[in-house]
């Protein structure tokens, strides 16, 4: 029964990549004057017309094109190739042959794209799970993949990339990208929190607080404005794709954030940075609130309370992330924190549980503890 649930979750995940819209979102930028942000509080949501992700695509293009000497005459594996854009970048950079693997039916369109661009002899596309397909070669020189999910690891393909690394990457081979870092900060976001969470306190005169607890347990993926950030950022987790193992992707790590102004704190946010360190000139990009838009945006974890904070004060704690028992692509996340202040009227310690999950999964049971 558990295996059947896992298969259904996997099918739902791969089917989500069958649709045109998700690939359009990741490939190009829409400069339409109608792509206007809807702003509530300090978070901007793009409605109807979405700004496309040029940051992600240009980072990969530059990492490959500017390092053609690394790709020349090499055999390349593109894990989760999607529309095959990265495979074609590699061919343009001089790769001898590229093998693209993807489970979703988008690979049928990718085959057409490769053909009309005259690269059918240089790119082999295989549909299936990386764990099951048989490559036409024993080893590859380079692995390229856009494996990152929201919060870096939600619905991530990283475990699949690691499997490909261990099975197919030749000694001394390269991985593009090869490093990732998760960061945290706290934000002031009272207006939007009230709109999203407070709404359930009174719905047409009725108490809907059971749904309020559920809403608090579901992290929000959205674009946070830099002016909302009230702490210095803190790096909490790093990954080296050459050495990390799948079990190490579950983590429990400390964090410490220092407030940079007198304000209120309503939520934590998290984002990630990506590095292509094998490049002659290292290339990186950030998905943080200080950087240009990416389709990963930021992940917002609303608190059950409002913290009144002063400049120079510190909030410490631990953040835990691990795959859920029912679906390895979903995440159970726990944040324990304590506001360090000499003012006992503002002192607070709390523990909040969150779940990032597909619609067919179940939200977590809400468990919170507070002390002041």
Residue frames as qw, qx, qy, qz and C-alpha x, y, z in Angstrom:
[[0.000, 0.885, 0.465, 0.000, 0.00, 0.00, 0.00],
 [0.305, -0.800, 0.113, 0.504, 2.82, 2.37, 0.92],
 [0.423, -0.130, 0.607, 0.660, 4.56, 1.50, -2.36],
 [0.237, 0.632, 0.656, 0.337, 1.36, 2.34, -4.29],
 [0.123, -0.942, -0.220, 0.223, 1.11, 5.74, -2.57],
 [0.397, -0.571, 0.371, 0.616, 4.74, 6.42, -3.47],
 [0.387, 0.202, 0.694, 0.573, 4.10, 5.49, -7.10],
 [0.102, 0.835, 0.525, 0.129, 1.08, 7.82, -7.22],
 [0.251, -0.883, 0.015, 0.397, 3.14, 10.68, -5.74],
 [0.435, -0.305, 0.547, 0.647, 5.94, 10.06, -8.24],
 [0.318, 0.485, 0.692, 0.430, 3.45, 9.99, -11.12],
 [0.029, -0.934, -0.344, 0.091, 1.92, 13.28, -9.94],
 [0.365, -0.714, 0.239, 0.548, 5.39, 14.85, -9.74],
 [0.390, -0.094, 0.648, 0.647, 6.49, 13.80, -13.21],
 [0.231, 0.666, 0.659, 0.262, 3.12, 14.71, -14.77],
 [0.114, -0.897, -0.182, 0.385, 3.54, 18.25, -13.46],
 [0.247, -0.550, 0.459, 0.653, 6.44, 18.61, -15.90],
 [0.438, 0.361, 0.746, 0.348, 4.33, 17.56, -18.87],
 [0.168, 0.883, 0.422, -0.121, 2.76, 21.00, -19.09],
 [0.500, 0.610, 0.116, 0.604, 4.00, 23.80, -21.36],
 [0.203, -0.928, -0.061, -0.306, 3.61, 26.50, -18.72],
 [0.721, -0.645, 0.142, 0.210, 6.24, 25.28, -16.27],
 [0.734, 0.051, 0.283, 0.616, 8.90, 25.13, -19.00],
 [0.221, 0.778, 0.218, 0.546, 7.92, 28.57, -20.31],
 [0.460, -0.885, -0.023, -0.073, 8.29, 29.90, -16.78],
 [0.761, -0.482, 0.237, 0.363, 11.83, 28.54, -16.48],
 [0.713, 0.256, 0.340, 0.557, 13.19, 29.52, -19.89],
 [0.300, 0.446, 0.233, 0.810, 12.50, 33.14, -20.84],
 [0.093, -0.357, -0.394, 0.842, 11.64, 36.55, -19.53],
 [0.130, 0.717, 0.623, 0.284, 8.36, 38.26, -20.29],
 [0.251, -0.112, -0.106, 0.956, 8.88, 42.02, -20.64],
 [0.088, -0.631, -0.628, -0.447, 5.19, 42.69, -21.18],
 [0.053, -0.334, 0.237, -0.911, 4.08, 46.00, -19.65],
 [0.699, -0.388, -0.216, -0.560, 1.11, 44.05, -18.30],
 [0.750, -0.095, -0.594, 0.273, 3.32, 41.89, -16.06],
 [0.150, -0.648, 0.239, -0.707, 2.53, 44.03, -13.05],
 [0.307, -0.008, -0.856, 0.416, 3.01, 42.85, -9.46],
 [0.542, -0.658, -0.334, -0.403, 0.10, 42.53, -7.07],
 [0.311, 0.306, -0.601, 0.670, 1.49, 43.78, -3.77],
 [0.640, -0.656, -0.253, -0.310, 0.09, 43.07, -0.34],
 [0.701, -0.672, 0.144, 0.192, 2.27, 44.01, 2.60],
 [0.141, -0.750, 0.556, 0.329, 5.85, 43.26, 1.63],
 [0.509, -0.033, 0.827, 0.237, 5.21, 40.29, -0.67],
 [0.418, 0.479, -0.267, -0.724, 4.60, 40.65, -4.42],
 [0.617, 0.156, 0.771, 0.021, 2.69, 37.99, -6.35],
 [0.121, 0.282, -0.537, -0.786, 2.72, 37.94, -10.13],
 [0.578, 0.372, 0.619, -0.380, -0.77, 37.38, -11.51],
 [0.704, 0.649, 0.191, -0.217, -1.78, 36.32, -15.02],
 [0.642, 0.683, -0.276, 0.214, 1.49, 37.33, -16.74],
 [0.786, -0.563, 0.111, 0.230, 4.53, 35.86, -14.99],
 [0.129, 0.859, -0.484, -0.108, 8.01, 37.18, -15.36],
 [0.968, 0.157, -0.193, 0.034, 10.01, 34.31, -16.79],
 [0.718, -0.627, 0.205, 0.220, 13.19, 33.01, -15.22],
 [0.586, 0.753, -0.240, 0.176, 16.09, 34.50, -17.16],
 [0.294, -0.760, 0.550, -0.182, 18.42, 34.29, -14.15],
 [0.816, -0.167, 0.551, -0.047, 18.38, 30.51, -14.06],
 [0.834, 0.489, 0.225, 0.118, 18.71, 30.00, -17.81],
 [0.331, 0.882, -0.269, 0.200, 21.45, 32.59, -18.29],
 [0.468, -0.672, 0.566, -0.097, 23.48, 31.16, -15.41],
 [0.849, 0.019, 0.520, 0.092, 23.52, 27.73, -17.06],
 [0.668, 0.720, 0.101, 0.160, 24.18, 29.20, -20.50],
 [0.073, 0.906, -0.381, 0.168, 27.11, 31.27, -19.25],
 [0.639, -0.502, 0.581, -0.040, 28.54, 28.42, -17.18],
 [0.843, 0.203, 0.472, 0.159, 28.56, 26.19, -20.28],
 [0.566, 0.791, 0.090, 0.215, 29.44, 28.67, -23.05],
 [0.042, -0.919, 0.360, -0.156, 32.17, 30.45, -21.09],
 [0.492, -0.498, 0.713, -0.017, 33.79, 27.09, -20.33],
 [0.837, 0.439, -0.162, -0.283, 33.70, 25.47, -23.74],
 [0.293, 0.576, -0.755, 0.115, 37.21, 24.15, -23.06],
 [0.384, -0.201, 0.803, -0.408, 35.68, 21.87, -20.39],
 [0.748, 0.315, 0.400, -0.426, 32.92, 20.60, -22.70],
 [0.465, 0.620, -0.499, -0.388, 34.92, 20.14, -25.92],
 [0.554, 0.267, -0.776, -0.141, 34.76, 16.50, -27.09],
 [0.172, -0.142, 0.818, -0.530, 33.17, 15.40, -23.81],
 [0.368, -0.360, -0.805, -0.296, 30.22, 13.06, -23.20],
 [0.187, -0.175, 0.345, -0.903, 27.57, 14.86, -21.15],
 [0.212, -0.428, -0.879, -0.001, 24.58, 13.54, -19.18],
 [0.241, -0.272, 0.021, -0.931, 21.62, 15.92, -18.72],
 [0.143, -0.271, -0.911, 0.275, 19.54, 14.64, -15.77],
 [0.128, 0.706, 0.570, -0.400, 15.92, 15.75, -16.00],
 [0.354, 0.004, 0.400, 0.845, 16.52, 17.34, -19.40],
 [0.254, 0.647, 0.386, -0.607, 13.02, 18.78, -19.87],
 [0.560, 0.785, 0.091, -0.248, 12.94, 20.75, -23.13],
 [0.870, 0.119, 0.143, 0.456, 16.63, 19.84, -23.73],
 [0.147, 0.975, -0.069, 0.152, 17.82, 23.46, -23.52],
 [0.460, -0.744, 0.475, 0.100, 20.85, 22.51, -21.39],
 [0.810, 0.057, 0.518, 0.267, 21.68, 19.64, -23.73],
 [0.549, 0.747, 0.221, 0.303, 21.73, 22.03, -26.68],
 [0.156, -0.950, 0.268, -0.027, 23.90, 24.51, -24.75],
 [0.684, -0.452, 0.538, 0.198, 26.39, 21.66, -24.21],
 [0.750, 0.379, 0.436, 0.322, 26.43, 20.74, -27.91],
 [0.281, 0.935, 0.040, 0.214, 26.99, 24.39, -28.88],
 [0.351, -0.849, 0.395, 0.007, 29.91, 24.43, -26.44],
 [0.344, 0.600, -0.712, -0.121, 31.55, 21.51, -28.25],
 [0.651, -0.223, 0.673, -0.270, 30.35, 18.39, -26.45],
 [0.060, 0.206, -0.891, -0.400, 30.90, 15.22, -28.48],
 [0.410, -0.340, -0.757, -0.379, 27.58, 13.74, -27.38],
 [0.296, -0.200, 0.448, -0.820, 24.84, 14.54, -24.87],
 [0.323, -0.296, -0.892, -0.114, 22.42, 12.07, -23.32],
 [0.328, -0.252, 0.191, -0.890, 19.25, 13.63, -21.91],
 [0.270, -0.254, -0.926, 0.071, 17.02, 11.68, -19.53],
 [0.333, -0.100, 0.228, -0.910, 13.54, 12.73, -18.42],
 [0.185, 0.221, 0.936, -0.203, 10.52, 10.84, -17.09],
 [0.375, 0.571, 0.383, -0.622, 7.83, 13.23, -18.32],
 [0.627, 0.517, 0.545, 0.208, 6.27, 13.30, -21.78],
 [0.103, 0.934, -0.110, -0.325, 7.84, 16.72, -22.41],
 [0.447, -0.411, 0.663, 0.439, 10.73, 14.68, -23.84],
 [0.557, 0.493, 0.631, 0.219, 8.57, 14.07, -26.93],
 [0.215, 0.971, 0.109, -0.003, 8.59, 17.81, -27.61],
 [0.377, -0.750, 0.442, 0.316, 12.28, 17.93, -26.70],
 [0.646, 0.034, 0.661, 0.380, 12.96, 15.41, -29.47],
 [0.423, 0.786, 0.399, 0.209, 11.22, 17.69, -31.96],
 [0.110, -0.978, 0.120, 0.130, 13.17, 20.69, -30.68],
 [0.546, -0.482, 0.572, 0.378, 16.48, 18.84, -31.00],
 [0.623, 0.329, 0.620, 0.345, 15.59, 17.71, -34.52],
 [0.318, 0.891, 0.276, 0.169, 14.59, 21.14, -35.86],
 [0.192, -0.930, 0.290, 0.122, 17.81, 22.58, -34.40],
 [0.695, 0.582, -0.422, 0.019, 19.87, 20.02, -36.29],
 [0.140, -0.607, 0.711, -0.326, 21.28, 18.22, -33.24],
 [0.934, -0.096, 0.022, -0.344, 19.67, 14.77, -33.48],
 [0.835, 0.308, -0.403, 0.215, 23.04, 13.14, -34.20],
 [0.290, 0.430, -0.540, 0.663, 24.62, 14.71, -31.14],
 [0.393, -0.236, 0.488, -0.743, 21.83, 14.40, -28.56],
 [0.410, -0.165, -0.884, -0.151, 20.22, 11.14, -27.44],
 [0.439, -0.302, 0.254, -0.807, 17.01, 11.54, -25.43],
 [0.351, -0.103, -0.929, 0.054, 15.74, 8.76, -23.18],
 [0.534, -0.453, -0.023, -0.714, 12.36, 8.73, -21.43],
 [0.808, -0.264, -0.524, 0.046, 12.27, 6.99, -18.07],
 [0.568, -0.818, 0.092, -0.015, 13.55, 7.14, -14.52],
 [0.190, 0.775, -0.593, 0.106, 17.28, 7.63, -14.10],
 [0.544, -0.374, 0.716, -0.227, 17.24, 4.56, -11.88],
 [0.793, 0.219, 0.552, -0.137, 15.86, 2.41, -14.70],
 [0.626, 0.755, -0.117, -0.155, 17.11, 3.69, -18.05],
 [0.833, -0.158, 0.303, 0.435, 20.18, 2.17, -19.67],
 [0.098, 0.868, -0.229, -0.429, 22.62, 4.70, -21.08],
 [0.857, 0.508, -0.064, 0.060, 24.44, 3.98, -24.35],
 [0.392, 0.630, -0.519, 0.424, 27.75, 4.61, -22.56],
 [0.706, -0.288, -0.565, 0.315, 29.38, 3.27, -19.40],
 [0.407, -0.520, -0.266, 0.702, 30.65, 6.61, -18.14],
 [0.243, 0.884, 0.254, 0.309, 30.12, 10.32, -18.81],
 [0.513, 0.202, -0.217, 0.805, 32.55, 13.20, -18.38],
 [0.091, -0.098, 0.214, -0.968, 30.08, 15.84, -17.20],
 [0.086, -0.568, -0.817, 0.045, 26.66, 15.83, -15.52],
 [0.095, -0.139, 0.000, -0.986, 24.43, 18.85, -15.98],
 [0.237, -0.521, -0.818, -0.054, 21.07, 19.19, -14.27],
 [0.236, -0.378, 0.109, -0.888, 18.59, 21.79, -13.11],
 [0.472, -0.222, -0.848, 0.090, 17.57, 19.77, -10.07],
 [0.056, -0.005, -0.513, 0.857, 16.64, 22.45, -7.55],
 [0.226, -0.624, -0.711, -0.231, 13.17, 22.75, -6.02],
 [0.287, -0.804, -0.026, -0.520, 11.50, 25.30, -3.78],
 [0.623, -0.703, 0.318, -0.126, 13.48, 25.64, -0.53],
 [0.083, 0.612, -0.766, -0.178, 16.17, 23.95, -2.64],
 [0.068, -0.165, 0.983, -0.040, 15.05, 20.43, -1.66],
 [0.572, 0.318, 0.539, -0.530, 11.26, 20.37, -2.06],
 [0.810, 0.521, 0.229, -0.142, 10.34, 18.20, -5.07],
 [0.006, -0.784, 0.557, 0.275, 14.07, 18.20, -5.79],
 [0.929, 0.319, -0.180, -0.051, 15.77, 15.77, -8.16],
 [0.028, -0.791, 0.597, -0.131, 19.03, 15.91, -6.25],
 [0.700, -0.272, 0.652, -0.105, 18.88, 12.30, -5.08],
 [0.847, 0.472, 0.244, 0.016, 18.50, 11.30, -8.75],
 [0.360, 0.859, -0.342, 0.129, 21.56, 13.40, -9.68],
 [0.368, -0.628, 0.668, -0.154, 23.54, 11.72, -6.91],
 [0.862, 0.075, 0.498, -0.057, 22.50, 8.31, -8.22],
 [0.708, 0.699, 0.003, 0.101, 23.68, 9.34, -11.71],
 [0.005, 0.857, -0.496, 0.142, 26.94, 10.64, -10.21],
 [0.582, -0.433, 0.679, -0.113, 27.68, 7.40, -8.41],
 [0.832, 0.229, 0.505, -0.015, 26.75, 5.19, -11.36],
 [0.688, 0.636, 0.262, 0.233, 27.93, 7.09, -14.43],
 [0.061, 0.977, -0.203, 0.006, 30.35, 9.95, -13.66],
 [0.825, 0.316, -0.289, 0.370, 33.91, 9.13, -14.68],
 [0.642, -0.503, -0.165, 0.554, 36.75, 9.72, -12.19],
 [0.303, -0.251, 0.127, 0.911, 37.62, 13.42, -12.28],
 [0.080, 0.560, 0.649, 0.509, 34.31, 14.20, -13.98],
 [0.001, -0.047, 0.175, -0.983, 32.47, 17.48, -13.48],
 [0.030, -0.621, -0.778, 0.087, 29.01, 18.42, -12.19],
 [0.020, 0.130, 0.111, 0.985, 27.21, 21.60, -13.27],
 [0.076, -0.803, 0.367, -0.464, 26.25, 23.12, -10.84],
 [0.678, 0.069, -0.678, 0.275, 28.19, 21.62, -7.97],
 [0.236, -0.111, -0.610, 0.748, 27.44, 23.69, -4.85],
 [0.304, -0.641, -0.449, -0.544, 24.28, 24.97, -3.14],
 [0.210, -0.019, -0.582, 0.786, 23.67, 26.98, 0.04],
 [0.279, -0.710, -0.601, -0.238, 20.46, 27.63, 2.00],
 [0.154, 0.187, -0.301, 0.922, 20.04, 30.98, 3.79],
 [0.249, -0.682, -0.685, 0.061, 17.54, 32.31, 6.33],
 [0.068, 0.197, -0.167, 0.964, 16.34, 35.70, 7.52],
 [0.026, 0.559, 0.732, -0.389, 13.38, 37.12, 9.43],
 [0.060, 0.348, 0.400, 0.846, 10.84, 39.51, 7.91],
 [0.224, 0.334, 0.452, -0.796, 8.20, 42.03, 8.94],
 [0.165, -0.113, -0.731, -0.652, 5.02, 41.15, 7.06],
 [0.206, 0.220, 0.690, -0.658, 2.05, 42.02, 9.24],
 [0.522, 0.340, -0.035, -0.782, -0.37, 43.10, 6.53],
 [0.577, 0.251, -0.672, -0.390, 0.02, 40.03, 4.34],
 [0.159, 0.014, -0.940, 0.303, 0.05, 37.66, 7.33],
 [0.347, 0.254, 0.511, -0.744, -3.23, 39.16, 8.49],
 [0.600, 0.350, -0.264, -0.669, -4.68, 38.76, 5.00],
 [0.561, 0.237, -0.772, -0.180, -3.51, 35.17, 4.58],
 [0.348, -0.056, -0.869, 0.348, -3.67, 33.83, 8.15],
 [0.131, 0.145, 0.502, -0.842, -5.84, 36.23, 10.16],
 [0.461, 0.001, -0.420, -0.782, -8.63, 35.92, 7.61],
 [0.527, -0.158, -0.824, -0.134, -9.65, 32.55, 9.04],
 [0.070, -0.101, -0.672, 0.730, -10.49, 34.05, 12.46],
 [0.371, 0.491, 0.446, -0.650, -13.71, 35.47, 11.11],
 [0.047, 0.026, 0.763, 0.644, -15.14, 34.14, 7.85],
 [0.365, -0.382, -0.472, -0.706, -18.55, 35.76, 7.29],
 [0.550, -0.523, 0.184, -0.625, -19.06, 35.79, 11.04],
 [0.975, -0.188, -0.088, -0.080, -17.87, 32.21, 11.65],
 [0.401, -0.723, 0.559, 0.064, -14.75, 30.91, 13.42],
 [0.899, 0.403, -0.172, -0.021, -12.55, 29.03, 10.91],
 [0.225, -0.811, 0.538, -0.049, -9.45, 28.81, 13.10],
 [0.854, -0.107, 0.496, 0.116, -8.89, 25.09, 12.32],
 [0.712, 0.608, 0.178, 0.304, -8.03, 26.23, 8.79],
 [0.010, -0.951, 0.267, -0.152, -5.87, 28.99, 10.24],
 [0.645, -0.535, 0.541, 0.071, -3.71, 26.39, 11.95],
 [0.831, 0.267, 0.425, 0.240, -3.44, 24.50, 8.67],
 [0.424, 0.878, 0.018, 0.223, -2.47, 27.68, 6.79],
 [0.283, -0.866, 0.409, -0.045, 0.27, 28.38, 9.32],
 [0.760, -0.289, 0.566, 0.132, 1.69, 24.91, 8.77],
 [0.744, 0.481, 0.362, 0.291, 2.02, 25.34, 5.00],
 [0.366, -0.441, 0.196, 0.796, 5.03, 27.44, 3.94],
 [0.454, 0.828, 0.228, -0.237, 4.26, 30.10, 1.36],
 [0.602, -0.004, 0.401, 0.691, 6.37, 30.35, -1.81],
 [0.220, 0.920, 0.317, 0.066, 6.32, 33.95, -3.00],
 [0.508, 0.478, -0.074, 0.712, 8.43, 37.00, -3.81],
 [0.472, -0.740, -0.311, 0.366, 9.56, 38.93, -0.73],
 [0.268, 0.889, -0.046, 0.369, 10.63, 42.55, -1.05],
 [0.602, 0.200, -0.449, 0.629, 14.02, 43.40, 0.41],
 [0.150, -0.495, 0.222, -0.827, 12.53, 46.16, 2.57],
 [0.806, -0.418, -0.176, -0.381, 10.67, 43.48, 4.56],
 [0.818, 0.034, -0.462, 0.341, 13.88, 41.81, 5.77],
 [0.378, -0.873, 0.086, -0.297, 14.67, 42.77, 9.38],
 [0.755, -0.523, 0.338, 0.203, 17.78, 40.64, 10.05],
 [0.114, 0.638, -0.687, -0.329, 21.11, 40.04, 8.43],
 [0.890, 0.168, -0.313, -0.288, 21.01, 36.80, 6.41],
 [0.477, -0.525, 0.697, -0.104, 22.46, 33.61, 7.83],
 [0.579, 0.317, -0.699, -0.275, 23.77, 30.60, 5.91],
 [0.715, -0.327, 0.436, -0.438, 22.35, 27.44, 7.47],
 [0.852, 0.019, 0.523, 0.029, 23.11, 24.53, 5.11],
 [0.241, 0.693, -0.519, -0.438, 25.54, 23.79, 2.28],
 [0.922, 0.158, 0.352, -0.039, 25.81, 21.00, -0.27],
 [0.006, 0.604, -0.674, -0.425, 28.83, 19.85, -2.27],
 [0.873, 0.269, -0.012, -0.407, 27.49, 17.65, -5.06],
 [0.528, 0.497, -0.687, 0.035, 30.78, 15.80, -5.43],
 [0.188, 0.225, -0.852, 0.434, 30.68, 14.43, -1.90],
 [0.520, -0.113, 0.373, -0.760, 27.16, 14.67, -0.41],
 [0.063, -0.110, -0.986, -0.104, 25.11, 11.50, 0.07],
 [0.358, -0.470, -0.547, -0.594, 21.33, 11.22, -0.12],
 [0.547, -0.576, -0.574, 0.201, 20.87, 10.67, 3.66],
 [0.390, -0.253, -0.188, 0.865, 22.82, 13.89, 4.32],
 [0.056, -0.385, -0.373, -0.842, 20.11, 15.90, 2.54],
 [0.539, -0.715, -0.416, -0.156, 18.06, 15.58, 5.72],
 [0.409, 0.315, -0.384, 0.766, 19.51, 18.09, 8.15],
 [0.476, -0.810, -0.340, 0.035, 19.16, 19.55, 11.65],
 [0.555, 0.243, -0.122, 0.786, 21.34, 22.64, 11.97],
 [0.247, -0.661, -0.384, 0.596, 21.61, 25.72, 14.18],
 [0.308, 0.648, 0.265, 0.644, 21.02, 29.29, 13.02],
 [0.318, -0.582, -0.303, 0.684, 21.66, 32.75, 14.43],
 [0.254, 0.657, 0.395, 0.589, 20.16, 35.92, 12.98],
 [0.281, -0.346, -0.298, 0.844, 20.86, 39.48, 14.13],
 [0.181, 0.842, 0.507, -0.017, 18.16, 42.14, 13.81],
 [0.456, 0.141, 0.144, 0.867, 19.25, 45.24, 11.92],
 [0.152, -0.360, -0.076, -0.918, 16.46, 47.60, 13.02],
 [0.272, 0.143, 0.683, -0.663, 13.69, 48.10, 15.59],
 [0.501, 0.059, -0.489, -0.712, 10.64, 46.40, 14.10],
 [0.799, -0.080, 0.424, -0.420, 8.36, 43.38, 14.29],
 [0.089, 0.305, -0.901, -0.295, 9.06, 39.86, 13.02],
 [0.771, 0.112, 0.171, -0.603, 6.19, 37.82, 11.59],
 [0.966, 0.247, 0.057, -0.057, 8.02, 35.09, 9.68],
 [0.470, -0.474, 0.592, 0.451, 11.26, 33.48, 8.66],
 [0.733, 0.620, -0.103, -0.262, 12.18, 33.21, 5.01],
 [0.665, -0.324, 0.584, 0.334, 14.60, 30.87, 3.27],
 [0.635, 0.728, -0.146, -0.215, 16.28, 30.92, -0.13],
 [0.857, -0.191, 0.338, 0.339, 19.27, 29.35, -1.81],
 [0.175, 0.813, -0.420, -0.363, 22.35, 30.24, -3.85],
 [0.947, 0.210, 0.223, 0.096, 23.80, 28.03, -6.59],
 [0.144, -0.784, 0.492, 0.350, 27.46, 27.83, -7.70],
 [0.904, 0.415, -0.035, 0.096, 29.23, 26.47, -10.79],
 [0.418, -0.821, 0.338, 0.190, 32.65, 26.36, -9.19],
 [0.791, 0.007, 0.466, 0.396, 34.31, 24.26, -11.91],
 [0.460, 0.851, 0.190, 0.167, 34.20, 27.26, -14.24],
 [0.587, 0.285, -0.107, 0.751, 37.32, 29.24, -15.16],
 [0.097, -0.253, 0.228, -0.935, 35.52, 32.24, -13.68],
 [0.001, -0.287, -0.908, 0.306, 33.08, 30.90, -11.06],
 [0.308, -0.293, -0.375, -0.824, 29.44, 31.58, -11.87],
 [0.081, -0.291, -0.841, 0.448, 26.69, 31.74, -9.26],
 [0.266, -0.436, -0.308, -0.803, 23.17, 33.01, -8.80],
 [0.044, 0.078, 0.728, -0.680, 20.93, 33.69, -5.83],
 [0.240, -0.521, -0.713, -0.404, 17.21, 33.22, -5.28],
 [0.287, -0.400, -0.552, 0.673, 17.19, 35.63, -2.35],
 [0.082, 0.873, 0.455, -0.154, 15.09, 38.79, -1.86],
 [0.200, -0.752, 0.224, 0.587, 18.12, 40.93, -2.73],
 [0.297, -0.173, 0.742, 0.575, 18.51, 39.29, -6.16],
 [0.411, 0.157, -0.410, -0.799, 16.62, 39.32, -9.46],
 [0.803, 0.016, 0.228, -0.550, 13.44, 37.29, -9.76],
 [0.154, 0.208, -0.942, -0.213, 13.63, 33.51, -10.20],
 [0.658, -0.243, -0.472, -0.534, 10.74, 31.07, -10.39],
 [0.566, -0.173, -0.729, 0.344, 11.92, 29.61, -7.05],
 [0.296, -0.791, -0.096, -0.527, 11.12, 32.95, -5.31],
 [0.019, 0.384, -0.727, 0.568, 11.52, 32.63, -1.51],
 [0.543, -0.361, -0.754, -0.078, 9.91, 30.30, 1.04],
 [0.235, -0.498, 0.243, -0.799, 8.03, 32.00, 3.89],
 [0.485, -0.264, -0.808, 0.204, 7.46, 30.33, 7.27],
 [0.304, -0.653, -0.044, -0.692, 4.91, 32.33, 9.27],
 [0.164, 0.108, -0.778, 0.597, 5.26, 32.33, 13.05],
 [0.329, -0.580, -0.742, -0.073, 2.38, 31.72, 15.45],
 [0.327, -0.784, -0.292, 0.440, 3.22, 34.95, 17.25],
 [0.352, 0.860, -0.004, 0.370, 4.50, 38.44, 16.50],
 [0.713, -0.292, -0.189, 0.608, 7.95, 39.28, 17.84],
 [0.027, 0.995, 0.003, 0.092, 8.78, 42.85, 18.85],
 [0.854, -0.044, 0.008, 0.518, 12.51, 43.22, 18.23],
 [0.116, -0.952, 0.130, 0.252, 15.26, 45.79, 18.63],
 [0.579, 0.724, -0.357, 0.114, 18.32, 46.45, 16.54],
 [0.090, 0.607, -0.730, 0.301, 21.27, 44.30, 17.62],
 [0.713, -0.202, 0.544, -0.393, 19.19, 41.59, 19.27],
 [0.181, 0.318, -0.888, -0.277, 19.68, 38.01, 18.16],
 [0.868, -0.010, 0.160, -0.470, 17.30, 35.18, 17.43],
 [0.016, 0.428, -0.900, -0.083, 18.83, 31.71, 17.65],
 [0.831, 0.054, 0.316, -0.455, 17.48, 28.25, 17.02],
 [0.331, -0.183, 0.876, 0.300, 17.58, 25.14, 14.89],
 [0.669, 0.374, -0.140, -0.627, 15.97, 24.26, 11.58],
 [0.474, -0.108, 0.872, 0.050, 15.24, 20.64, 10.70],
 [0.637, 0.428, -0.229, -0.599, 14.30, 19.38, 7.25],
 [0.300, -0.167, 0.934, 0.096, 13.64, 15.80, 6.17],
 [0.367, -0.053, -0.680, -0.632, 11.58, 13.97, 3.54],
 [0.690, -0.176, 0.256, -0.654, 8.12, 12.93, 4.71],
 [0.485, -0.146, 0.859, -0.075, 7.43, 9.26, 5.34],
 [0.670, 0.481, 0.527, -0.204, 4.81, 9.02, 2.57],
 [0.630, 0.738, 0.136, 0.200, 6.61, 10.92, -0.20],
 [0.703, -0.265, 0.041, 0.659, 10.34, 11.56, -0.38],
 [0.309, 0.437, 0.248, 0.808, 9.79, 14.69, -2.51],
 [0.352, -0.828, -0.228, -0.372, 7.72, 16.34, 0.25],
 [0.389, 0.315, -0.531, 0.684, 9.39, 17.89, 3.28],
 [0.551, -0.744, -0.375, 0.052, 8.71, 18.04, 7.00],
 [0.358, 0.486, -0.241, 0.760, 10.36, 21.19, 8.36],
 [0.547, -0.720, -0.396, 0.157, 10.65, 22.24, 11.99],
 [0.283, 0.593, -0.207, 0.725, 11.94, 25.57, 13.27],
 [0.593, -0.635, -0.394, 0.300, 12.81, 26.01, 16.96],
 [0.326, 0.579, -0.071, 0.744, 13.78, 29.54, 17.94],
 [0.475, -0.662, -0.408, 0.411, 14.48, 31.78, 20.90],
 [0.182, 0.866, 0.043, 0.463, 14.57, 35.58, 20.89],
 [0.640, -0.179, -0.351, 0.660, 17.61, 36.72, 22.87],
 [0.032, -0.702, -0.079, -0.707, 16.59, 39.88, 24.75],
 [0.219, 0.026, -0.651, 0.727, 17.03, 41.34, 28.20],
 [0.443, -0.088, 0.076, -0.889, 13.41, 42.57, 28.10],
 [0.195, 0.070, 0.960, -0.189, 11.39, 39.78, 29.70],
 [0.508, 0.487, 0.379, -0.601, 8.15, 41.21, 28.29],
 [0.590, 0.612, -0.308, -0.427, 9.40, 40.45, 24.76],
 [0.146, -0.402, 0.902, 0.068, 11.35, 37.24, 25.40],
 [0.853, 0.205, 0.079, -0.474, 9.98, 34.28, 23.49],
 [0.123, -0.327, 0.913, 0.210, 10.81, 30.71, 22.59],
 [0.768, 0.287, 0.188, -0.540, 8.76, 28.59, 20.23],
 [0.315, -0.150, 0.883, 0.315, 8.69, 25.50, 18.05],
 [0.607, 0.471, 0.041, -0.638, 6.82, 25.45, 14.72],
 [0.529, 0.009, 0.815, 0.237, 6.16, 22.50, 12.42],
 [0.457, 0.573, -0.179, -0.656, 5.63, 22.91, 8.68],
 [0.660, 0.089, 0.718, 0.201, 5.08, 20.64, 5.71],
 [0.308, 0.520, -0.405, -0.686, 5.77, 21.31, 2.05],
 [0.471, 0.090, 0.877, -0.029, 3.61, 18.78, 0.28],
 [0.133, -0.094, -0.697, -0.699, 1.81, 17.88, -2.93],
 [0.532, -0.178, -0.014, -0.828, -1.95, 18.26, -2.90],
 [0.819, -0.117, -0.501, -0.254, -2.44, 14.50, -2.48],
 [0.467, 0.068, -0.694, 0.544, -0.38, 14.46, 0.71],
 [0.450, -0.758, -0.471, -0.035, -1.68, 15.26, 4.17],
 [0.038, 0.786, -0.271, 0.555, -0.70, 18.37, 6.14],
 [0.402, 0.122, -0.763, 0.490, 1.06, 17.86, 9.45],
 [0.477, -0.711, -0.514, 0.059, -0.58, 17.78, 12.82],
 [0.092, 0.794, -0.143, 0.583, -0.06, 21.17, 14.39],
 [0.742, -0.484, -0.319, 0.338, 2.15, 21.16, 17.47],
 [0.244, 0.700, -0.163, 0.651, 3.43, 24.39, 18.94],
 [0.615, -0.555, -0.396, 0.394, 4.94, 25.36, 22.26],
 [0.165, 0.764, -0.045, 0.622, 5.53, 28.88, 23.48],
 [0.601, -0.550, -0.373, 0.444, 7.21, 30.31, 26.52],
 [0.166, 0.831, 0.012, 0.531, 7.80, 33.90, 27.45]]
